[in-house]
Amino acid sequence: MYQSKLFYKAFKEAPKDAEAVSHILLTRAGFIDQTATGLYSFLPLGFKVLKKIENIIREEMTNINGQEFLMPALTPKENWQKTGRWSSFDALFKLKGGDKEYALAPTHEEIISPLAKKIILSYKDLPLYLFQIQTKFRKELRVKSGLLRTREFIMKDLYSFHADRKDLESYYEKVSKAYLNIFKRCGIKVYKTLASGGSFSKYSHEYQAITESGEDVIHICNKCQLAINDEIKKETKKCPGCNGSKFEKKKAVEVGNIFELNDKYSLPFDLNFQDKDGREKPVLMGCYGIGLSRLMASVVENNNDGNGIIWPNEIAPYDIHLIEIKAKKEADKLYNKLCQQGKEVLYDDREDISPGEKFAESDLIGIPERWIISPKTLRSNSIEVKNRKEAKPKLIRLAF
């Protein structure tokens, strides 16, 4: 991609009222643009990162036999009335169309349960694992910190269906391992955190990333690194994982969660199956969510320095940031060769920008490798290569 043609603009100053590091850097570097409070456009740089996160999640969900599909975001009132959440879910966006009322879905238990009822009839139809990656809507009152808390966001939600608790618990652990793979591949350290299970189960699990911009408080066990959410810490004096008693208190943001729903949403929709003996039983369910845009922001919260973003390799918008300084002919040739090799390259071909401005913007954008080609490097038939994580560049000889 020629940087002179890229749809973006870098800013030297932080956006007004921005406090979170991710909000400041993603806006300054031209990854996102705020449309209104809690609403953001993903510009080409940001959209590329978002799609790479999406592809990682898709791969890991497919590896645990998830089938991808898509449900509508506009959902009928009567489904929410069956579970009681039309009146109890405070963050539900409600709207009218003709003589009907609808909700913009913040989650999809009310839609997937009656859908699954049409397919699941017998124990032979179980287990079943379905996931989607889709835009969600929540009427958040405290919108803040850029992508960390928004009113419209992209979420992966996986739903599992089981004949018994043993099977549900087994798959729950598979999802937990897949989540750890996802976050590792995205280049972010998370803590598996015990949280309230509500009316579903004793505990649910959150995946929390440390950041001062986070609204959650977690207590990390010094011995086994399991964390406990502040909301249940008062009733959990010792670590349920190792019985340890020493914890470190940290601010964090939740980037994923997993719940054992059991029959919470099966019963209102009569989602049942016939077992081997012909008896009718409720299907047991689990649900598993990851907020993609919040995960993207959390990666930036944990991967930056005083100069800008430091993207982990697997989700960086480009592999290489090629910068040309008075060597356009040679830079064009190198760019074409790298593209032919399948490399993703952002080529700073701008002629009206000083080298210093190019380097500063390169650090801000945070692509893993910066390649500089100039008369100075060409004297030794080389290019200067600098890893974004390292202070010193090195010369590498050109292959042409």
Buried (B, 14 or more C-beta within 10 A) or exposed (E): BEBEEBEBEBEEEBBEEBEBBBBBBBBBBBBBBBEEEBEBEBBBBBBBBBBBBBEBBBEBBBEBEBEEEEBEBEBBBEBBBBBEBBEEBEEBBEEEEEEEBBBBBBBBBBBBBBBBBEEBEEBEBBBBBBBBBBEBBBBBEEBBBBBBBBBBBBBBBBBBBBBBEEBBBEBBEBBBEBBBBBBBBBBBEBBBBBBBBEEBBEBBBBBBBBBEBBBBBBBBBEBEBBBBBBEBBEEBEEBBBEEBEEBEEBBBBBBBBBBBBBBBBBBBBEBBBBBEEEEEBBBBBBBBBBBBBBBBBBBBBBBBEEBBBBBBEBBBBBBBBBBBBEBEEBBBBBBEBBEEEEBBBBBBBBEEBEBEBBBBBBBBBBBBBBBBBBEBBBEEEBBBBBEBEEEEBEEEEBEE
